[in-house]
């Protein structure tokens, strides 16, 4: 999923952003999901920030912002460490 955030095709990036937007709220509900996000969240955050920083098209910024919002809302304790 993280690799597809860096693809040049906008539909692929939108789908990947949607995946993470749906996955992150499940961190507290499903322990294995929380474990994966805890272990790989830093890489996800880095990919999102690279996309916002200019690697992705400006039309995709809302989708990246949704991931940041989901991280802030559902994984705040980890986000502040990353």
N, C-alpha and C positions, 0 to 999 in steps of 0.2 A: 504494500500500500504506500509506503513512504517513497519508494522509487518512482511510483506512478505520479507523485506530486511534481516530479521534475520533468515529466514528458512534455514535448512541445505541442501536443494535441490538446486543445481546450476541452473537448468533451471527456477525455480521459482524466484530466485533472479535476474537472467538476465532479465526476463520478467518485474519484478517490476522496475528494473533500467531503462529499456526502456520506461516504463510508465512515470516515473518521467522526463526522458530526453525529452519526447514529451510534458509533461504537463507544465513544467517550462517556456518555451518560450511563453506560452499563458497568463502569469500573467498580462501583460500590456493590452492585447487585450480583455480579458474577466474578468470583474470585480469580479464575484463570485469566479473564480479561484484564482485571486490575493488575495482575502480576506482569502481563505482557506490556501494558501501558507503563507501568513503573520501570521496567527494565529498558524499554525502547522509547520512552517519551522524549528524552533529550534529542534523539535523532529526528523524531517527528517535529519537535519545536524548531530545530535547526532548519529542516526542509521548509517549513512554513515561513520562517523569517527570511530564508533565501528567496523564496518565491515572492514575498512582499517586497524584498529589497531590489527587485528588478529582473529576476530570472523568469518570472511568469508575466503573461499579458495583463494589462491593467483591467481588463474585463473580468478577470478572475479574483480580484481583490476581495470582493464580498464573500466568496467561498472560503478563502484563507482566513478572513476575519471570523467566520463562523467556527472554524477549528480553534482559533485562539480563544474565542468566547467559551466554547465547550471545555477547553483545558482549564480556563480560569474558573469556570463554574463548578466543574466536577473533579478536578485534580489540582486544586489550588496549592495544597501542601507540597506536592511534587513540583509544580510549576515554579514555585519560588526557589526551589533548590536547583532546578535545571538552569 
